[in-house]
């Protein structure tokens, strides 16, 4: 299930998803890019998979990062 698709460039998207592989459920934050041949979005190796139990810690860290850089997003 995809929870967010955040455009990061003209041909790339950051996706936040929940996935099940071999009976194991986990979350992912991964960069997807447009395939040159098919034009479809395909996942890259750039990203992270994590246990669902770590979501509160990740959310807290992201909230602290946002507070540190401000609502405008900080540096590019």
MIVEXFI-99698 format. One record per atom (N, C-alpha, C, O): atom name; residue in three letters; x negated, y negated, z negated; residue number from 1; chain. Coordinates in steps of 0.02 Angstrom, whole numbers, plus 50000, padded with zeros to 5 digits. Each point is the difference from the previous one (the first is absolute). Example, Ala and Ser with C-alpha at 12.3 -4.5 7.8 and 13.67 -1.06 7.14 Angstrom:
# MIVEXFI-99698
+------+------+-------+-------+-------+-----+-----+
| atom | type |     X |     Y |     Z | seq | mol |
+------+------+-------+-------+-------+-----+-----+
|    N |  ALA | 49340 | 50284 | 49610 |   1 |   A |
|   CA |  ALA | 50045 | 49941 | 50000 |   1 |   A |
|    C |  ALA | 49955 | 49940 | 50000 |   1 |   A |
|    O |  ALA | 49948 | 50001 | 49967 |   1 |   A |
|    N |  SER | 50070 | 49946 | 50069 |   2 |   A |
|   CA |  SER | 49958 | 49941 | 49997 |   2 |   A |
|    C |  SER | 50039 | 49945 | 49963 |   2 |   A |
|    O |  SER | 49975 | 49945 | 49992 |   2 |   A |
+------+------+-------+-------+-------+-----+-----+
# end
This chain:
# MIVEXFI-99698
+------+------+-------+-------+-------+-----+-----+
| atom | type |     X |     Y |     Z | seq | mol |
+------+------+-------+-------+-------+-----+-----+
|    N |  UNK | 49958 | 50058 | 50000 |   1 |   A |
|   CA |  UNK | 50042 | 49942 | 50000 |   1 |   A |
|    C |  UNK | 49955 | 49938 | 50000 |   1 |   A |
|    O |  UNK | 49952 | 49996 | 49962 |   1 |   A |
|    N |  UNK | 50064 | 49957 | 50080 |   2 |   A |
|   CA |  UNK | 49962 | 49938 | 50004 |   2 |   A |
|    C |  UNK | 50035 | 49946 | 49959 |   2 |   A |
|    O |  UNK | 50060 | 49988 | 50008 |   2 |   A |
|    N |  UNK | 49902 | 49980 | 49948 |   3 |   A |
|   CA |  UNK | 50027 | 49947 | 49956 |   3 |   A |
|    C |  UNK | 49983 | 49931 | 50025 |   3 |   A |
|    O |  UNK | 50037 | 49952 | 49986 |   3 |   A |
|    N |  UNK | 49907 | 50041 | 50051 |   4 |   A |
|   CA |  UNK | 49981 | 49935 | 50026 |   4 |   A |
|    C |  UNK | 49956 | 50009 | 50061 |   4 |   A |
|    O |  UNK | 49960 | 50047 | 50004 |   4 |   A |
|    N |  UNK | 50048 | 49907 | 50043 |   5 |   A |
|   CA |  UNK | 49955 | 49994 | 50058 |   5 |   A |
|    C |  UNK | 49979 | 49927 | 50003 |   5 |   A |
|    O |  UNK | 50041 | 49956 | 50013 |   5 |   A |
|    N |  UNK | 49895 | 50032 | 49975 |   6 |   A |
|   CA |  UNK | 49974 | 49932 | 49997 |   6 |   A |
|    C |  UNK | 49953 | 49990 | 50058 |   6 |   A |
|    O |  UNK | 49948 | 50032 | 50005 |   6 |   A |
|    N |  UNK | 50071 | 49923 | 50041 |   7 |   A |
|   CA |  UNK | 49959 | 49987 | 50059 |   7 |   A |
|    C |  UNK | 49934 | 49969 | 49979 |   7 |   A |
|    O |  UNK | 49999 | 49950 | 49964 |   7 |   A |
|    N |  UNK | 49946 | 50079 | 50058 |   8 |   A |
|   CA |  UNK | 49934 | 49975 | 49982 |   8 |   A |
|    C |  UNK | 49961 | 49973 | 50060 |   8 |   A |
|    O |  UNK | 49947 | 49971 | 49992 |   8 |   A |
|    N |  UNK | 50080 | 50038 | 50067 |   9 |   A |
|   CA |  UNK | 49968 | 49977 | 50061 |   9 |   A |
|    C |  UNK | 50048 | 50012 | 50058 |   9 |   A |
|    O |  UNK | 50056 | 50023 | 49990 |   9 |   A |
|    N |  UNK | 49921 | 49963 | 50070 |  10 |   A |
|   CA |  UNK | 50044 | 50009 | 50057 |  10 |   A |
|    C |  UNK | 50014 | 50073 | 50015 |  10 |   A |
|    O |  UNK | 50051 | 50017 | 50031 |  10 |   A |
|    N |  UNK | 49903 | 50028 | 49948 |  11 |   A |
|   CA |  UNK | 50009 | 50070 | 50015 |  11 |   A |
|    C |  UNK | 49996 | 50045 | 49938 |  11 |   A |
|    O |  UNK | 49993 | 50061 | 50007 |  11 |   A |
|    N |  UNK | 50012 | 49910 | 49933 |  12 |   A |
|   CA |  UNK | 49994 | 50041 | 49940 |  12 |   A |
|    C |  UNK | 50052 | 49981 | 49947 |  12 |   A |
|    O |  UNK | 50023 | 49943 | 49996 |  12 |   A |
|    N |  UNK | 49993 | 50107 | 49964 |  13 |   A |
|   CA |  UNK | 50051 | 49993 | 49947 |  13 |   A |
|    C |  UNK | 49975 | 50038 | 49939 |  13 |   A |
|    O |  UNK | 49972 | 50054 | 50005 |  13 |   A |
|    N |  UNK | 50038 | 49917 | 49936 |  14 |   A |
|   CA |  UNK | 49987 | 50034 | 49937 |  14 |   A |
|    C |  UNK | 50066 | 50031 | 49977 |  14 |   A |
|    O |  UNK | 50049 | 49964 | 49991 |  14 |   A |
|    N |  UNK | 49951 | 50102 | 49999 |  15 |   A |
|   CA |  UNK | 50062 | 50033 | 49979 |  15 |   A |
|    C |  UNK | 49993 | 50027 | 49929 |  15 |   A |
|    O |  UNK | 49948 | 50026 | 49981 |  15 |   A |
|    N |  UNK | 50105 | 49965 | 49981 |  16 |   A |
|   CA |  UNK | 50006 | 50029 | 49933 |  16 |   A |
|    C |  UNK | 50052 | 50055 | 50006 |  16 |   A |
|    O |  UNK | 50058 | 49988 | 50016 |  16 |   A |
|    N |  UNK | 49920 | 50075 | 49970 |  17 |   A |
|   CA |  UNK | 50044 | 50057 | 50011 |  17 |   A |
|    C |  UNK | 49997 | 50050 | 49942 |  17 |   A |
|    O |  UNK | 49955 | 49999 | 49959 |  17 |   A |
|    N |  UNK | 50095 | 50045 | 50041 |  18 |   A |
|   CA |  UNK | 50001 | 50058 | 49956 |  18 |   A |
|    C |  UNK | 50000 | 50060 | 50047 |  18 |   A |
|    O |  UNK | 50042 | 50004 | 50045 |  18 |   A |
|    N |  UNK | 49913 | 50043 | 49944 |  19 |   A |
|   CA |  UNK | 49992 | 50057 | 50045 |  19 |   A |
|    C |  UNK | 49997 | 50065 | 49961 |  19 |   A |
|    O |  UNK | 49981 | 50002 | 49942 |  19 |   A |
|    N |  UNK | 50038 | 50052 | 50091 |  20 |   A |
|   CA |  UNK | 49995 | 50067 | 49972 |  20 |   A |
|    C |  UNK | 49957 | 50042 | 50048 |  20 |   A |
|    O |  UNK | 50016 | 50007 | 50058 |  20 |   A |
|    N |  UNK | 49929 | 50020 | 49915 |  21 |   A |
|   CA |  UNK | 49956 | 50044 | 50039 |  21 |   A |
|    C |  UNK | 49986 | 50062 | 49958 |  21 |   A |
|    O |  UNK | 49978 | 49995 | 49943 |  21 |   A |
|    N |  UNK | 50035 | 50062 | 50086 |  22 |   A |
|   CA |  UNK | 49989 | 50064 | 49966 |  22 |   A |
|    C |  UNK | 50035 | 50002 | 49932 |  22 |   A |
|    O |  UNK | 49973 | 50027 | 49951 |  22 |   A |
|    N |  UNK | 50086 | 49944 | 50045 |  23 |   A |
|   CA |  UNK | 50039 | 50001 | 49938 |  23 |   A |
|    C |  UNK | 49980 | 49948 | 49949 |  23 |   A |
|    O |  UNK | 50030 | 49996 | 49946 |  23 |   A |
|    N |  UNK | 49919 | 49964 | 50069 |  24 |   A |
|   CA |  UNK | 49977 | 49947 | 49955 |  24 |   A |
|    C |  UNK | 50024 | 49932 | 50023 |  24 |   A |
|    O |  UNK | 49992 | 49982 | 50059 |  24 |   A |
|    N |  UNK | 50040 | 49981 | 49896 |  25 |   A |
|   CA |  UNK | 50025 | 49933 | 50016 |  25 |   A |
|    C |  UNK | 49951 | 49948 | 49975 |  25 |   A |
|    O |  UNK | 49976 | 50004 | 49943 |  25 |   A |
|    N |  UNK | 50010 | 49947 | 50099 |  26 |   A |
|   CA |  UNK | 49953 | 49947 | 49982 |  26 |   A |
|    C |  UNK | 50018 | 49936 | 50037 |  26 |   A |
|    O |  UNK | 50038 | 50001 | 50048 |  26 |   A |
|    N |  UNK | 49934 | 49943 | 49929 |  27 |   A |
|   CA |  UNK | 50010 | 49936 | 50033 |  27 |   A |
|    C |  UNK | 49939 | 49985 | 50042 |  27 |   A |
|    O |  UNK | 49945 | 50027 | 49989 |  27 |   A |
|    N |  UNK | 50065 | 49930 | 50060 |  28 |   A |
|   CA |  UNK | 49944 | 49978 | 50043 |  28 |   A |
|    C |  UNK | 50007 | 49926 | 50016 |  28 |   A |
|    O |  UNK | 50055 | 49974 | 50007 |  28 |   A |
|    N |  UNK | 49888 | 49994 | 49997 |  29 |   A |
|   CA |  UNK | 49995 | 49933 | 50029 |  29 |   A |
|    C |  UNK | 49948 | 50009 | 50055 |  29 |   A |
|    O |  UNK | 49941 | 50010 | 49986 |  29 |   A |
|    N |  UNK | 50081 | 49986 | 50077 |  30 |   A |
|   CA |  UNK | 49955 | 50018 | 50055 |  30 |   A |
|    C |  UNK | 50009 | 49952 | 50058 |  30 |   A |
|    O |  UNK | 50055 | 49976 | 50014 |  30 |   A |
|    N |  UNK | 49889 | 50011 | 50021 |  31 |   A |
|   CA |  UNK | 50001 | 49959 | 50060 |  31 |   A |
|    C |  UNK | 50019 | 50043 | 50060 |  31 |   A |
|    O |  UNK | 49971 | 50054 | 50010 |  31 |   A |
|    N |  UNK | 50077 | 49924 | 50028 |  32 |   A |
|   CA |  UNK | 50020 | 50033 | 50062 |  32 |   A |
|    C |  UNK | 49984 | 49953 | 50057 |  32 |   A |
|    O |  UNK | 50003 | 49939 | 49993 |  32 |   A |
|    N |  UNK | 49979 | 50089 | 50064 |  33 |   A |
|   CA |  UNK | 49982 | 49960 | 50058 |  33 |   A |
|    C |  UNK | 50036 | 50026 | 50062 |  33 |   A |
|    O |  UNK | 50022 | 50057 | 50001 |  33 |   A |
|    N |  UNK | 49983 | 49901 | 50049 |  34 |   A |
|   CA |  UNK | 50033 | 50020 | 50062 |  34 |   A |
|    C |  UNK | 49953 | 50040 | 50043 |  34 |   A |
|    O |  UNK | 49945 | 49978 | 50016 |  34 |   A |
|    N |  UNK | 50077 | 50082 | 50004 |  35 |   A |
|   CA |  UNK | 49961 | 50043 | 50044 |  35 |   A |
|    C |  UNK | 49996 | 49968 | 50069 |  35 |   A |
|    O |  UNK | 50051 | 49978 | 50027 |  35 |   A |
|    N |  UNK | 49889 | 50019 | 50000 |  36 |   A |
|   CA |  UNK | 49990 | 49967 | 50065 |  36 |   A |
|    C |  UNK | 50035 | 50035 | 50057 |  36 |   A |
|    O |  UNK | 50021 | 49968 | 50049 |  36 |   A |
|    N |  UNK | 49987 | 50097 | 49946 |  37 |   A |
|   CA |  UNK | 50030 | 50039 | 50055 |  37 |   A |
|    C |  UNK | 50076 | 50001 | 49995 |  37 |   A |
|    O |  UNK | 50035 | 49984 | 50048 |  37 |   A |
|    N |  UNK | 49990 | 50035 | 49893 |  38 |   A |
|   CA |  UNK | 50073 | 50010 | 49992 |  38 |   A |
|    C |  UNK | 50037 | 49937 | 49977 |  38 |   A |
|    O |  UNK | 50060 | 49993 | 50013 |  38 |   A |
|    N |  UNK | 49904 | 49961 | 49954 |  39 |   A |
|   CA |  UNK | 50032 | 49941 | 49972 |  39 |   A |
|    C |  UNK | 50034 | 50013 | 49934 |  39 |   A |
|    O |  UNK | 50030 | 49955 | 49971 |  39 |   A |
|    N |  UNK | 49966 | 50108 | 50004 |  40 |   A |
|   CA |  UNK | 50030 | 50018 | 49936 |  40 |   A |
|    C |  UNK | 49955 | 49979 | 49943 |  40 |   A |
|    O |  UNK | 49939 | 49996 | 50008 |  40 |   A |
|    N |  UNK | 50091 | 49991 | 49933 |  41 |   A |
|   CA |  UNK | 49960 | 49988 | 49940 |  41 |   A |
|    C |  UNK | 49974 | 50067 | 49975 |  41 |   A |
|    O |  UNK | 50037 | 50048 | 49994 |  41 |   A |
|    N |  UNK | 49898 | 49954 | 49990 |  42 |   A |
|   CA |  UNK | 49968 | 50060 | 49974 |  42 |   A |
|    C |  UNK | 49960 | 49981 | 49937 |  42 |   A |
|    O |  UNK | 49972 | 49946 | 49997 |  42 |   A |
|    N |  UNK | 50026 | 50100 | 49953 |  43 |   A |
|   CA |  UNK | 49963 | 49984 | 49939 |  43 |   A |
|    C |  UNK | 49925 | 50002 | 50012 |  43 |   A |
|    O |  UNK | 49975 | 50039 | 50041 |  43 |   A |
|    N |  UNK | 49989 | 49919 | 49922 |  44 |   A |
|   CA |  UNK | 49927 | 50001 | 50002 |  44 |   A |
|    C |  UNK | 49974 | 50031 | 49936 |  44 |   A |
|    O |  UNK | 50039 | 50019 | 49956 |  44 |   A |
|    N |  UNK | 49896 | 49988 | 50039 |  45 |   A |
|   CA |  UNK | 49970 | 50026 | 49938 |  45 |   A |
|    C |  UNK | 49995 | 49946 | 49947 |  45 |   A |
|    O |  UNK | 49984 | 50014 | 49942 |  45 |   A |
|    N |  UNK | 50030 | 49924 | 50077 |  46 |   A |
|   CA |  UNK | 49996 | 49944 | 49952 |  46 |   A |
|    C |  UNK | 50064 | 49998 | 49958 |  46 |   A |
|    O |  UNK | 50054 | 49983 | 50024 |  46 |   A |
|    N |  UNK | 49938 | 50035 | 49913 |  47 |   A |
|   CA |  UNK | 50057 | 49999 | 49956 |  47 |   A |
|    C |  UNK | 49986 | 50043 | 49939 |  47 |   A |
|    O |  UNK | 49944 | 50026 | 49991 |  47 |   A |
|    N |  UNK | 50107 | 49981 | 49968 |  48 |   A |
|   CA |  UNK | 49993 | 50038 | 49939 |  48 |   A |
|    C |  UNK | 50064 | 50039 | 49986 |  48 |   A |
|    O |  UNK | 50055 | 49975 | 50011 |  48 |   A |
|    N |  UNK | 49937 | 50086 | 49965 |  49 |   A |
|   CA |  UNK | 50056 | 50041 | 49976 |  49 |   A |
|    C |  UNK | 49993 | 50004 | 49924 |  49 |   A |
|    O |  UNK | 49944 | 50002 | 49974 |  49 |   A |
|    N |  UNK | 50113 | 49999 | 49991 |  50 |   A |
|   CA |  UNK | 49997 | 49999 | 49927 |  50 |   A |
|    C |  UNK | 50059 | 50040 | 49971 |  50 |   A |
|    O |  UNK | 50052 | 50008 | 50032 |  50 |   A |
|    N |  UNK | 49937 | 50016 | 49907 |  51 |   A |
|   CA |  UNK | 50053 | 50035 | 49964 |  51 |   A |
|    C |  UNK | 50055 | 49950 | 49982 |  51 |   A |
|    O |  UNK | 49986 | 49943 | 49983 |  51 |   A |
|    N |  UNK | 50076 | 50080 | 50020 |  52 |   A |
|   CA |  UNK | 50056 | 49955 | 49986 |  52 |   A |
|    C |  UNK | 49998 | 49975 | 49928 |  52 |   A |
|    O |  UNK | 50025 | 49945 | 49986 |  52 |   A |
|    N |  UNK | 49945 | 50092 | 49969 |  53 |   A |
|   CA |  UNK | 49995 | 49979 | 49930 |  53 |   A |
|    C |  UNK | 49955 | 49940 | 49989 |  53 |   A |
|    O |  UNK | 50002 | 49969 | 49947 |  53 |   A |
|    N |  UNK | 49957 | 50014 | 50103 |  54 |   A |
|   CA |  UNK | 49956 | 49942 | 49993 |  54 |   A |
|    C |  UNK | 50031 | 49936 | 50026 |  54 |   A |
|    O |  UNK | 49968 | 49947 | 49997 |  54 |   A |
|    N |  UNK | 50093 | 50056 | 50029 |  55 |   A |
|   CA |  UNK | 50032 | 49940 | 50028 |  55 |   A |
|    C |  UNK | 50003 | 49942 | 49949 |  55 |   A |
|    O |  UNK | 49985 | 49944 | 50019 |  55 |   A |
|    N |  UNK | 50034 | 50067 | 49918 |  56 |   A |
|   CA |  UNK | 50003 | 49944 | 49953 |  56 |   A |
|    C |  UNK | 49932 | 49965 | 49992 |  56 |   A |
|    O |  UNK | 49997 | 49938 | 49996 |  56 |   A |
|    N |  UNK | 49949 | 50100 | 50002 |  57 |   A |
|   CA |  UNK | 49933 | 49970 | 49994 |  57 |   A |
|    C |  UNK | 49981 | 49961 | 50063 |  57 |   A |
|    O |  UNK | 49971 | 49946 | 49996 |  57 |   A |
|    N |  UNK | 50045 | 50082 | 50062 |  58 |   A |
|   CA |  UNK | 49985 | 49966 | 50063 |  58 |   A |
|    C |  UNK | 50041 | 49936 | 50005 |  58 |   A |
|    O |  UNK | 49974 | 49947 | 50019 |  58 |   A |
|    N |  UNK | 50090 | 50056 | 49964 |  59 |   A |
|   CA |  UNK | 50044 | 49941 | 50003 |  59 |   A |
|    C |  UNK | 49975 | 49946 | 49952 |  59 |   A |
|    O |  UNK | 50000 | 49941 | 50017 |  59 |   A |
|    N |  UNK | 49979 | 50079 | 49923 |  60 |   A |
|   CA |  UNK | 49973 | 49951 | 49952 |  60 |   A |
|    C |  UNK | 49937 | 49967 | 50027 |  60 |   A |
|    O |  UNK | 49993 | 49939 | 49994 |  60 |   A |
|    N |  UNK | 49963 | 50101 | 50034 |  61 |   A |
|   CA |  UNK | 49938 | 49971 | 50028 |  61 |   A |
|    C |  UNK | 50015 | 49952 | 50057 |  61 |   A |
|    O |  UNK | 49968 | 49948 | 50005 |  61 |   A |
|    N |  UNK | 50079 | 50070 | 50038 |  62 |   A |
|   CA |  UNK | 50018 | 49956 | 50056 |  62 |   A |
|    C |  UNK | 50033 | 49935 | 49975 |  62 |   A |
|    O |  UNK | 49989 | 49946 | 50028 |  62 |   A |
|    N |  UNK | 50051 | 50059 | 49919 |  63 |   A |
|   CA |  UNK | 50031 | 49941 | 49970 |  63 |   A |
|    C |  UNK | 49947 | 49954 | 49971 |  63 |   A |
|    O |  UNK | 50004 | 49939 | 50006 |  63 |   A |
|    N |  UNK | 49945 | 50090 | 49962 |  64 |   A |
|   CA |  UNK | 49946 | 49960 | 49972 |  64 |   A |
|    C |  UNK | 49959 | 49967 | 50056 |  64 |   A |
|    O |  UNK | 49980 | 49943 | 49993 |  64 |   A |
|    N |  UNK | 50009 | 50093 | 50061 |  65 |   A |
|   CA |  UNK | 49965 | 49971 | 50057 |  65 |   A |
|    C |  UNK | 50039 | 49942 | 50029 |  65 |   A |
|    O |  UNK | 49972 | 49948 | 50016 |  65 |   A |
|    N |  UNK | 50094 | 50061 | 49991 |  66 |   A |
|   CA |  UNK | 50042 | 49947 | 50027 |  66 |   A |
|    C |  UNK | 49998 | 49938 | 49954 |  66 |   A |
|    O |  UNK | 49996 | 49944 | 50025 |  66 |   A |
|    N |  UNK | 50007 | 50067 | 49910 |  67 |   A |
|   CA |  UNK | 49997 | 49944 | 49953 |  67 |   A |
|    C |  UNK | 49933 | 49963 | 50004 |  67 |   A |
|    O |  UNK | 49997 | 49939 | 49993 |  67 |   A |
|    N |  UNK | 49950 | 50099 | 50019 |  68 |   A |
|   CA |  UNK | 49934 | 49970 | 50005 |  68 |   A |
|    C |  UNK | 49991 | 49958 | 50063 |  68 |   A |
|    O |  UNK | 49971 | 49946 | 49998 |  68 |   A |
|    N |  UNK | 50055 | 50078 | 50058 |  69 |   A |
|   CA |  UNK | 49992 | 49963 | 50063 |  69 |   A |
|    C |  UNK | 50057 | 49952 | 50014 |  69 |   A |
|    O |  UNK | 49995 | 49957 | 50044 |  69 |   A |
|    N |  UNK | 50060 | 50048 | 49919 |  70 |   A |
|   CA |  UNK | 50057 | 49956 | 50008 |  70 |   A |
|    C |  UNK | 50048 | 50026 | 50053 |  70 |   A |
|    O |  UNK | 49985 | 50049 | 50035 |  70 |   A |
|    N |  UNK | 50072 | 49919 | 49969 |  71 |   A |
|   CA |  UNK | 50052 | 50021 | 50046 |  71 |   A |
|    C |  UNK | 49981 | 49993 | 50073 |  71 |   A |
|    O |  UNK | 50027 | 50035 | 50042 |  71 |   A |
|    N |  UNK | 49928 | 49919 | 49974 |  72 |   A |
|   CA |  UNK | 49981 | 49988 | 50069 |  72 |   A |
|    C |  UNK | 49956 | 50054 | 50030 |  72 |   A |
|    O |  UNK | 49989 | 50001 | 50061 |  72 |   A |
|    N |  UNK | 49985 | 50044 | 49898 |  73 |   A |
|   CA |  UNK | 49960 | 50055 | 50026 |  73 |   A |
|    C |  UNK | 49927 | 49990 | 49996 |  73 |   A |
|    O |  UNK | 49962 | 50047 | 50014 |  73 |   A |
|    N |  UNK | 50015 | 49893 | 49968 |  74 |   A |
|   CA |  UNK | 49928 | 49990 | 49992 |  74 |   A |
|    C |  UNK | 49963 | 49998 | 50065 |  74 |   A |
|    O |  UNK | 50024 | 49975 | 50050 |  74 |   A |
|    N |  UNK | 49916 | 50053 | 49949 |  75 |   A |
|   CA |  UNK | 49954 | 49998 | 50058 |  75 |   A |
|    C |  UNK | 50024 | 50046 | 50055 |  75 |   A |
|    O |  UNK | 50033 | 50050 | 49988 |  75 |   A |
|    N |  UNK | 49948 | 49932 | 50073 |  76 |   A |
|   CA |  UNK | 50018 | 50042 | 50058 |  76 |   A |
|    C |  UNK | 49949 | 50054 | 50011 |  76 |   A |
|    O |  UNK | 50007 | 50040 | 50046 |  76 |   A |
+------+------+-------+-------+-------+-----+-----+
# end
